[in-house]
Amino acid sequence: VAVSDGGDWLRFTVGTDGEGRPTRLGALRQGRLGGAGPGKRDSDAEEISRDGDGWLVAFERDHRVWRHGSDLSQPGRAAATPPALAGLADNDGVEAMTRLADGRLLLNSEGDDRDASSPAWLENGTGWRQLSYPHHRLFRPTAAAARGGAGVLGREREDPRVAGRALRLVRLA
């Protein structure tokens, strides 16, 4: 399952060979995220993360996280987010999001290219704990996936306008 920064969702299956390597895509379905507006400000979805039997979708520009049921075409409802999210610049919103094994939600902003780190937040049961995600050169966080009790796998990318195309995976405790 994926989302686009134009407010669309996409579902597909991945076929694999005997060693588990991806070999084909199938059963493609797509549609509009329920409740996403027509303009970039209202539809700039950046990350999707499984949440129980539904989904969480993070948006930038109009910074927010929506909770959707299993049908992403149905309107979502607002999920709790840290108040500081509203103060981020348009293109510096949540790019990486995952629900940890203990149930807490981790949100990570892409951040500003001029800063040494990106703001991140971790649910702590009564609100949000502010964290700082250090940048390595021009790499910025763009996705996250919880790995059970083994931490988080993060994906980072370099800004292609500055350094060319590069991705890396990082393991976070």
C-alpha positions in Angstrom: 0.0 0.0 0.0 1.4 3.4 -0.9 0.2 7.1 -1.1 1.2 9.9 -3.5 1.8 13.5 -2.8 -1.2 14.1 -5.0 -3.6 12.5 -2.6 -4.0 9.1 -4.2 -3.6 5.6 -2.7 -2.3 2.5 -4.5 -2.5 -1.2 -3.5 -0.8 -4.1 -5.1 0.6 -7.5 -4.4 4.3 -8.5 -4.7 5.2 -11.9 -6.2 8.5 -13.4 -5.1 10.7 -16.2 -6.3 11.7 -19.2 -4.2 14.3 -17.1 -2.3 11.9 -14.3 -1.5 13.2 -11.8 -4.1 10.5 -9.6 -5.7 9.7 -10.7 -9.2 6.4 -9.2 -10.2 3.6 -6.8 -9.1 -0.1 -7.7 -9.5 -3.7 -7.0 -8.4 -3.2 -3.2 -8.8 -6.0 -1.0 -7.4 -5.9 2.7 -6.9 -8.1 5.6 -5.8 -8.4 9.0 -4.2 -7.7 9.3 -0.4 -11.1 10.0 1.1 -11.3 13.6 2.3 -8.2 14.8 0.4 -8.8 18.2 -1.2 -8.2 19.1 -4.8 -5.1 21.3 -4.3 -1.5 20.4 -3.3 -2.0 22.0 0.1 -4.8 19.7 1.0 -3.6 16.5 -0.7 0.2 16.2 -0.1 0.3 12.8 1.5 3.9 11.7 2.3 3.7 8.5 4.4 1.3 5.7 5.2 1.6 3.3 8.1 -0.5 0.3 9.2 -2.5 1.0 12.4 -4.4 -2.0 13.6 -7.0 -2.9 11.0 -6.7 0.6 9.4 -4.1 3.1 8.2 -2.4 6.3 9.3 -1.6 8.9 6.6 0.7 11.8 7.2 0.4 15.0 5.1 2.6 18.0 4.7 1.9 21.6 3.8 -1.4 21.4 5.8 0.5 19.3 8.4 -1.7 16.5 9.9 -2.1 12.8 10.3 -5.4 11.1 9.4 -6.6 7.7 10.7 -8.4 5.7 7.9 -10.2 2.4 8.1 -9.2 -0.4 5.7 -10.9 1.5 2.8 -8.7 4.4 2.0 -11.3 6.0 -0.2 -13.5 6.7 2.8 -12.8 10.0 4.7 -10.2 9.8 7.5 -10.4 11.4 10.9 -7.8 13.5 12.6 -5.3 11.7 14.7 -3.5 13.4 17.7 -0.3 15.1 16.6 2.3 17.2 18.5 1.4 20.9 18.5 4.8 21.8 17.1 3.8 20.1 13.8 1.7 23.2 12.9 4.7 25.4 13.0 6.8 23.5 10.4 7.5 25.1 7.0 5.3 23.8 4.1 7.7 21.2 2.8 9.3 20.2 6.1 6.5 18.0 7.4 6.2 14.3 8.5 7.9 12.1 6.0 8.5 9.0 8.2 6.0 7.5 10.5 5.6 4.1 12.2 3.8 2.4 15.1 6.4 0.8 17.4 6.0 -2.7 18.9 4.9 -1.1 22.2 2.1 0.9 20.5 3.8 4.3 20.6 3.7 6.3 17.3 7.0 7.8 15.9 6.7 10.8 13.6 9.8 12.2 11.9 10.0 15.4 9.9 12.1 15.7 6.8 13.5 18.9 8.2 15.3 21.9 6.6 18.4 21.3 4.5 20.2 24.0 6.4 19.7 22.3 9.8 21.9 19.6 11.3 18.9 17.5 12.4 15.2 17.0 11.8 12.5 17.3 14.5 10.9 14.0 15.5 8.2 13.1 18.1 7.4 10.0 20.0 4.1 9.4 21.8 4.7 8.9 25.5 1.2 8.0 26.8 0.3 11.6 27.9 1.5 13.6 24.9 4.6 13.8 22.7 8.3 13.7 23.5 10.4 15.9 21.2 13.4 14.1 19.6 16.1 15.2 17.2 17.1 13.1 14.2 20.6 13.9 13.1 21.4 14.4 9.4 24.3 12.7 7.7 25.5 14.9 4.9 22.4 15.7 2.7 20.4 12.6 3.7 16.9 13.2 5.1 14.4 10.7 6.6 11.7 9.7 4.2 10.2 6.5 5.6 10.2 4.3 8.7 9.1 0.7 9.5 9.0 -0.8 13.0 11.0 -4.1 13.3 9.2 -5.7 16.2 11.4 -5.4 19.3 14.4 -4.7 17.1 13.9 -1.0 16.6 13.1 0.8 13.4 14.3 0.6 9.9 14.6 4.0 8.4 14.9 5.1 4.7 16.8 8.3 3.9 17.3 10.1 0.6 19.6 12.8 -0.6 18.1 15.8 -2.3 18.5 15.0 -6.0 18.6 18.7 -6.9 21.8 19.1 -4.8 23.6 15.7 -4.7 22.1 13.4 -7.2 19.9 10.4 -6.4 20.9 8.3 -3.4 19.0 6.3 -0.9 20.2 4.5 2.2 18.6 2.3 5.0 19.5 2.9 8.6 18.7 0.8 11.7 17.5 2.8 14.7 17.5 1.5 18.2 
